[in-house]
Amino acid sequence: MGTRKLRSLGLVSAGIVAGVLLSLGISAVAQRGSPLPLDELRQFSSVFSAIKNNYVEAVDDKKLISGAISGMLSDLDPHSAYLDADAFKEMQSSTQGEFGGLGIEVGTEDGMVKVISPIEDTPAARAGIRAGDLISKIDDTSTKGLSLTDAVKMMRGPVRTPITLTIIRQGQAQPLVIKIVRDTIRVRSVRSKMLDGNIGYVRIAQFQEKTGADLARHLKELAAKGAPRALILDLRNDPGGLLSGAIGVSAAFLKPDTLVVSTDGRAPDAKQKYLSNPSDYARGEPDYLRGLPAWVKTVPMVVLVNVGSASASEIVAGALQDHKRATIMGNRTFGKGSVQVILPISDTTAIKLTTSRYFTPNGRSIQAKGISPDIVVADTAEGDLFKLPREADLQRHLSNRQTPEEQAKAKEDETPLADTNKVFQFGTPEDFQLQQAVNFLDGKPIQKAVPAPKSAKAGAAAEGSSSKK
């Protein structure tokens, strides 16, 4: 399996917006004491007029203005964006954990759509879509050169309508044609179960409005089965979500009045400290963490992370690591340490604007660096399944400022790539990282990845495959 580099990755799935801090009350005043750039605004007006009067076809005023707004934001950083009516509606529904579509997280590679991960228990997962698949066609339309936004819109559609995806999969000589029926995607933010040996397992797939409350319910359900002697919190492939959810999840395991995360930016309201208090995670609603079992604050704990753990996931991992509340295990995280606010500019549209950086309780910047695990464990016993890019690999990413750029830039991890296409689900007996977390909690040796000899067939397939995102 060759090294694969993603040229444009947003850990934003068909319906998942990562790391958005909803702050609808922030003033949209752009000029904080600065004079308006009148000369530049005149240039903009001249260009607008030239297009209106001379373009080969008539152009709608709204389309021109929308394009101008989109261009201003897209040139800032990978996470600032203009949200048209469809994107704004999608963002609102995704943070509530329900949206229509196939159920896949996507990015782009070589101008085609790439599957980052199928979402558990969705039409895409049930149809056999795998992480790493390249989508070369959506129905009869080639994805080559198609924007990610347009591709997502094509894959969305009315519930119970069919769609055909043509898939290029590493190791397969011919493209796969997979038919899927769209459905309402309800992302289960939190799942839990009791593992053998009285170890609790909690997986958070995305940080939504009710994630903190859902976590509290699952922890109480685990307590009803008998207080676990240890706990594993699984944040792998969790692209983030709402900041309030990250604070609530962290607060569940930390003492009250403990610093969870801080933010710093140019504007005064971008400089904030968030504590493990109801005022910061419940936002005026009843304290959903009230009545948690006492063992939740003290039980031995492992947090599983990987390159797909971003933003809110990194906030939780960083907080529990800095306060020595949990051992972080897995792979270095994505490194999305920036805060986006949603500023409505009409009833149906908004802008998503990066306003500050996240910092762990010890003052470490997450941006373009991520959270390094206390114990590095590969995806499988033979090595990592993918070499996915991180924030530092994205064009126009914000600098870390604490670390020289050449060090903050994501480097190739030393962990080898596994020579396997085997797919497993998190939380199953085939989950190698989970097994090592259990070994750690049991005081047993932790197994390191041992690369298997590459077969001639596998090597040929790797050489003929496209470079990975």
C-alpha positions in Angstrom: 0.0 0.0 0.0 1.8 3.1 -1.2 2.0 6.4 0.6 -1.0 8.5 -0.3 -1.3 12.3 -0.1 -4.6 14.1 0.0 -4.4 17.4 -1.9 -7.6 18.8 -0.4 -9.1 17.3 2.7 -11.9 18.7 4.8 -12.9 16.5 7.7 -16.3 17.5 6.7 -18.4 14.6 5.6 -21.7 14.6 3.8 -23.3 16.5 6.6 -20.6 16.8 9.2 -19.0 20.1 10.0 -16.0 19.7 12.1 -15.0 22.0 14.9 -17.6 24.8 14.6 -18.2 27.0 17.5 -21.7 28.4 17.1 -21.6 32.0 18.2 -24.5 33.6 16.5 -24.4 36.6 18.7 -21.0 37.8 17.6 -21.1 41.2 16.0 -20.5 41.2 12.2 -18.7 44.5 12.3 -15.7 44.0 10.1 -13.9 47.3 10.6 -12.7 47.4 14.3 -11.4 50.9 14.3 -9.9 50.6 10.8 -10.9 52.9 8.0 -12.7 51.4 5.0 -10.3 50.6 2.1 -12.1 53.0 -0.3 -9.7 52.5 -3.3 -10.1 48.7 -3.1 -13.8 49.0 -2.8 -13.9 51.2 -5.9 -11.9 48.5 -7.7 -14.4 45.9 -6.6 -17.3 48.1 -7.9 -15.5 48.6 -11.2 -15.0 44.8 -11.7 -18.6 44.2 -10.7 -19.8 46.8 -13.3 -17.5 45.4 -16.0 -18.9 41.9 -15.6 -22.5 43.1 -15.5 -22.0 45.2 -18.7 -19.6 43.1 -20.8 -19.7 39.4 -19.9 -20.8 37.2 -22.7 -24.0 36.2 -20.9 -26.2 38.0 -18.4 -25.1 37.3 -14.8 -27.4 37.5 -11.8 -26.4 40.1 -9.2 -26.8 37.6 -6.3 -24.6 35.1 -8.1 -21.8 37.7 -8.5 -22.0 38.8 -4.9 -22.1 35.2 -3.6 -19.0 34.4 -5.7 -17.2 37.5 -4.4 -17.9 36.5 -0.8 -16.9 32.9 -1.4 -13.7 34.0 -3.0 -12.8 36.3 -0.1 -13.2 33.5 2.5 -11.7 30.6 0.5 -8.4 32.5 0.2 -8.0 32.8 4.0 -7.6 29.3 5.4 -9.0 25.8 4.7 -11.9 26.2 7.2 -13.3 29.7 6.5 -16.1 29.4 4.0 -19.3 31.0 2.6 -22.4 29.0 3.4 -25.0 29.3 0.8 -28.6 28.4 1.6 -28.0 24.6 1.1 -24.7 24.6 3.0 -26.1 26.6 5.9 -29.1 24.3 6.2 -26.8 21.3 6.0 -24.6 22.7 8.8 -27.6 23.3 11.1 -28.9 19.8 10.6 -25.6 18.1 10.9 -24.9 19.6 14.4 -28.2 18.1 15.4 -27.1 14.7 14.3 -29.6 14.1 11.5 -29.3 14.7 7.7 -30.2 13.0 4.5 -27.7 11.2 2.3 -25.4 8.1 2.1 -23.4 8.4 5.3 -19.8 8.9 4.3 -17.1 11.3 5.3 -15.3 12.5 2.1 -12.3 14.5 0.9 -10.6 14.8 -2.5 -7.6 13.2 -4.1 -6.3 13.7 -7.6 -9.4 15.7 -8.5 -11.7 12.8 -7.4 -13.8 12.3 -4.3 -12.2 10.1 -1.7 -13.9 8.3 1.1 -12.4 9.1 4.5 -14.7 6.9 6.4 -18.2 5.4 6.1 -20.4 6.4 9.0 -21.4 3.4 11.1 -24.8 1.8 10.4 -25.6 3.9 7.3 -26.5 3.0 3.7 -22.9 3.5 2.6 -21.5 1.3 5.3 -24.1 -1.4 4.6 -23.3 -1.3 0.9 -19.7 -2.1 1.5 -18.1 1.4 0.9 -14.7 1.4 2.6 -12.3 4.1 3.8 -9.8 4.8 1.0 -12.2 4.2 -1.8 -12.1 6.7 -4.7 -15.4 7.7 -6.2 -14.8 8.1 -9.9 -18.4 8.5 -10.9 -21.7 9.6 -9.2 -24.4 8.0 -11.4 -23.1 9.0 -14.9 -21.1 12.0 -13.9 -17.4 11.8 -13.5 -16.0 13.3 -10.3 -12.7 14.3 -12.0 -12.4 18.0 -11.3 -15.7 18.2 -9.5 -15.7 20.4 -6.4 -16.2 18.6 -3.1 -19.3 20.8 -2.4 -20.9 19.8 -5.8 -20.1 16.2 -5.2 -21.7 16.2 -1.8 -24.8 17.9 -3.3 -25.1 15.2 -5.9 -24.8 12.4 -3.4 -27.5 14.0 -1.3 -31.1 13.7 -2.4 -34.6 12.6 -1.3 -34.8 9.7 1.0 -35.4 6.3 -0.7 -34.0 7.4 -4.0 -31.2 5.3 -5.6 -27.7 6.4 -6.5 -24.9 4.5 -8.2 -21.3 5.1 -7.2 -18.4 3.8 -9.3 -15.5 3.0 -7.0 -11.8 2.6 -7.6 -10.4 0.4 -4.8 -6.8 -0.4 -4.2 -6.1 -4.0 -5.0 -9.1 -4.3 -7.3 -8.2 -4.6 -11.0 -11.6 -3.3 -12.2 -13.8 -0.4 -10.8 -16.7 -1.5 -8.6 -20.2 -0.3 -9.3 -22.2 0.0 -6.1 -25.9 0.9 -5.9 -27.1 2.6 -2.8 -30.5 3.9 -1.7 -30.4 7.2 0.1 -31.8 7.4 3.6 -32.1 9.8 6.6 -28.7 9.6 8.3 -29.0 9.8 12.1 -25.6 9.8 13.5 -25.5 8.1 16.9 -23.1 10.4 18.7 -22.4 8.1 21.6 -22.3 4.3 21.8 -21.2 2.2 24.8 -20.9 -1.4 26.0 -19.2 -3.4 28.7 -16.1 -5.3 27.6 -14.8 -8.5 29.1 -13.0 -7.9 32.4 -15.5 -5.2 33.5 -14.0 -2.5 31.3 -16.4 0.1 30.0 -16.1 1.2 26.4 -17.6 4.5 25.1 -17.3 5.7 21.5 -18.1 9.2 20.4 -18.5 9.5 16.6 -19.2 13.3 16.5 -19.7 16.2 18.9 -23.3 17.3 18.5 -25.8 19.4 20.6 -26.7 16.4 22.8 -23.4 14.6 23.0 -22.7 15.6 26.6 -26.1 14.6 27.7 -25.9 11.3 25.7 -22.5 10.5 27.3 -23.9 11.1 30.8 -26.8 8.7 30.0 -24.4 6.0 28.7 -22.1 6.3 31.7 -25.1 5.8 34.0 -26.2 2.8 32.0 -22.7 1.3 32.4 -22.9 2.0 36.2 -26.2 0.1 36.3 -24.4 -3.0 35.0 -21.8 -2.7 37.8 -19.2 0.1 38.1 -16.5 -0.5 35.5 -13.0 -1.0 36.9 -11.6 0.9 33.9 -12.9 2.9 30.9 -11.9 3.4 27.3 -13.1 6.5 25.5 -12.8 6.0 21.7 -12.4 9.3 19.7 -11.0 7.7 16.5 -12.3 9.2 13.3 -14.3 11.7 15.2 -14.0 14.9 13.1 -15.2 17.2 15.9 -18.3 19.3 16.1 -19.6 21.7 18.7 -17.3 23.2 21.3 -19.9 22.9 24.0 -20.0 19.2 23.5 -16.2 18.9 23.9 -16.3 20.9 27.1 -19.2 18.7 28.4 -17.4 15.4 27.6 -14.2 16.7 29.3 -16.1 17.9 32.3 -17.6 14.5 32.8 -14.2 13.2 33.7 -12.6 16.3 35.4 -13.2 18.0 38.6 -15.4 21.2 38.6 -13.7 24.5 37.8 -11.0 22.8 35.8 -9.6 24.5 32.7 -10.6 22.5 29.6 -9.5 24.7 26.7 -8.7 28.3 26.0 -8.9 30.3 22.8 -6.9 33.3 21.6 -7.5 35.6 18.6 -7.4 39.3 17.6 -10.8 40.3 18.8 -11.5 40.6 22.5 -14.3 38.1 22.4 -12.0 35.6 20.8 -9.9 35.4 24.0 -11.8 32.9 26.2 -11.2 30.3 28.9 -13.6 27.4 29.2 -13.9 25.5 32.4 -15.6 22.2 33.4 -18.7 24.1 34.6 -22.3 24.0 33.5 -22.2 27.6 32.4 -19.7 26.6 29.7 -21.1 23.3 28.6 -24.9 23.4 29.4 -25.4 27.1 28.4 -28.3 27.8 30.7 -29.9 24.4 30.3 -30.1 21.9 33.2 -26.8 20.4 34.2 -26.9 17.1 32.4 -23.7 15.9 34.3 -25.4 16.2 37.7 -25.7 12.8 39.4 -22.9 11.0 37.5 -21.4 8.1 39.4 -18.4 9.0 41.5 -16.2 6.4 39.7 -16.4 8.5 36.5 -13.9 11.0 37.9 -11.4 8.5 39.1 -11.5 5.3 37.1 -8.4 4.3 35.2 -8.9 5.6 31.6 -7.5 5.3 28.1 -8.5 7.6 25.2 -8.1 6.2 21.7 -7.2 8.7 18.9 -6.0 8.7 15.3 -5.4 11.0 12.4 -9.1 11.3 11.9 -9.6 12.7 15.4 -9.9 16.5 14.9 -10.9 19.7 16.6 -13.4 18.9 19.4 -11.8 15.4 19.7 -8.4 17.0 20.1 -9.7 19.4 22.8 -11.0 16.5 24.9 -7.8 14.4 24.4 -5.6 17.4 25.2 -7.5 18.3 28.3 -7.5 14.8 29.7 -3.8 14.4 28.8 -2.7 17.7 30.4 -4.6 17.0 33.6 -3.2 13.4 33.6 -6.7 12.1 33.8 -6.2 9.6 31.0 -3.6 7.9 28.9 -3.8 8.8 25.2 -3.2 5.9 22.9 -3.2 5.5 19.1 -1.8 7.9 16.4 -1.1 11.6 16.4 -4.3 13.5 15.7 -5.2 15.8 12.8 -4.2 19.1 14.2 -7.2 21.3 13.6 -6.6 23.8 16.4 -8.7 26.8 15.0 -12.1 28.1 16.0 -14.8 28.9 13.5 -17.8 31.1 14.3 -21.0 31.1 12.2 -22.0 34.6 11.3 -25.4 34.8 9.5 -25.5 37.4 6.8 -29.1 36.8 5.8 -32.0 34.5 6.9 -30.6 31.7 4.7 -26.9 32.3 4.3 -23.9 32.7 6.6 -20.1 32.8 6.7 -17.9 30.4 8.6 -15.0 32.4 9.8 -11.8 31.4 11.6 -11.4 33.7 14.6 -9.0 32.1 17.1 -6.8 29.2 18.0 -7.3 26.5 20.5 -4.9 25.9 23.4 -4.8 22.9 25.8 -4.8 23.6 29.6 -1.0 23.7 29.6 -1.0 26.3 26.8 -0.1 24.0 23.9 -1.4 25.0 20.5 -3.2 22.2 18.7 -3.0 24.0 15.4 -1.1 22.1 12.6 0.5 19.9 15.3 -2.3 17.8 16.9 -2.1 15.8 20.1 0.7 13.2 20.3 -0.4 10.1 22.1 1.3 8.9 25.3 1.6 5.5 23.7 1.8 5.1 19.9 -0.2 2.1 18.6 -0.7 1.4 14.9 -4.1 0.7 13.3 -3.4 -3.0 12.9 -0.8 -5.5 14.1 0.9 -5.0 10.7 0.9 -1.2 10.7 -1.3 1.7 9.8 -4.0 1.3 7.2 -3.6 4.8 5.7 -1.2 7.7 5.6 -3.8 10.4 5.7 -2.8 14.1 5.6 -3.1 16.3 8.6 -3.9 20.0 9.0 -0.3 21.0 8.3 -0.6 19.4 4.9 -3.5 21.6 3.8 -2.9 24.6 1.7 -3.2 28.0 3.5 -3.4 26.4 6.9 -2.8 28.6 9.9 0.7 28.4 11.5 1.2 26.9 15.0 3.2 30.0 16.2 4.7 27.9 19.0 6.6 25.6 16.8 8.8 26.4 13.7 6.9 25.7 10.5 9.3 23.0 9.5 8.6 21.1 12.7 4.8 21.8 12.8 4.6 20.5 9.2 3.3 17.0 9.4 6.0 14.4 8.7 5.7 10.8 7.7 5.1 8.7 10.8 7.6 6.0 11.5 4.8 3.4 11.8 4.8 1.3 8.7 1.8 0.8 6.4 0.0 -2.5 6.7 0.0 -4.7 3.6 -3.7 -5.5 4.0 -7.0 -4.3 2.8 -8.8 -5.8 5.8 -11.5 -3.6 7.2 -12.7 -3.8 10.7 -15.2 -1.9 12.9 -14.1 0.1 15.9 -15.0 -1.7 19.1 -15.0 -5.2 17.7 -12.6 -8.1 18.6 -10.7 -7.4 15.4 -9.9 -3.8 16.7 -6.1 -4.0 17.3 -5.8 -0.6 19.1 -8.7 -1.5 21.4 -7.0 -4.7 22.3 -3.8 -2.8 23.2 -5.9 -0.4 25.4 -7.3 -3.4 27.2 -3.8 -4.9 27.6 -2.6 -1.6 29.1 -5.4 -1.4 31.6 -4.8 -5.0 32.5 -1.1 -4.4 33.1 -0.1 -6.6 30.1 2.5 -5.9 27.4 1.4 -3.7 24.6 2.0 -5.1 21.1 3.8 -3.0 18.6 3.0 -3.3 14.9 5.2 -5.8 13.0 5.2 -5.3 9.2 4.3 -8.5 7.3 6.3 -9.3 4.2 4.8 -7.7 1.2 3.6 -10.2 -1.4 4.5 -9.6 -5.1 0.9 -9.2 -5.9 0.3 -6.6 -3.2 3.4 -4.8 -4.2 2.3 -4.6 -7.8 -1.1 -3.3 -6.7 0.5 -0.6 -4.6 2.7 0.5 -7.5 -0.2 0.8 -9.8 -2.5 2.6 -7.4 -3.0 6.4 -7.3 -1.3 8.4 -4.7 -3.2 8.5 -1.5 -4.8 11.5 0.2 
